[in-house]
Amino acid sequence: MFLLAVGILISGFAVAQKKDVYTESIKAYQKIYIDSHEVVKGNDRKHFHFFPINKAYNVSAYFERIFDTVGFTMNTSAGTVKYFYKYGRLDFIIDGKECLLYVYQGKDLMQTEQYKDYLFVPFTDATTGNESYGSGRYLEFYKKDIENNTLQLDFNKAYNPYCAYATGFKCPVPPRENRLTIPIKAGEMNFGKAH
């Protein structure tokens, strides 16, 4: 019995350690995000806010490739449009609910060596306009992050577009098809002092 109890304690400790490693990795990610932010500088950086880190929002999503050769225009915060191609579809489950988001590839970025494999997921959810930014948030990754039609989709890394902090930016507005009906209480919250 003693050995069994010790084994349970050790396995419990290993699970706790694993969770801590994940939490620490997200904390490090957030620190780099804040410290290297291109729009928010100096003392204003203390006004970044994030939902509590929650591993339940780091989900394994099934990726289905879409071969879009036509593309479409996505509206921006400045009233202009940007051209995107639909690259794929992500199906996943959060809180027992089936969800889907589309993955896009920007026409302009595809022409550059640095961002030719860059993929973009703009989305809104039930926190949008309340706890999180009113025009939605973004997730990003690269083609290489998709393995065996699976992508680890981590909403703890969801971030605000630049137009959340200043005017003059042309931030893509998430299309209607990327509106989640559930609250995603993970990632970046509203920016500002009222927290």
Buried (B, 14 or more C-beta within 10 A) or exposed (E): EEEEEEEEEEEEEEEEEEEEEBBEEBEEBBEEBBEEBEBBEEEBEEBBBBBEBBBEBBBEBBBEEEEBEEBEEBBBBBEEBBEBBBBBBBEBEBEEEEBBBBBBBBEEBBEEEEBEBBBBBBBBBBBBEEBBBEBBBBBBBEEEBBEEEBBEBBBBBBBBBBBBBEEEBBBBBBBEEBBBEEBBBBBBBBBEEEE
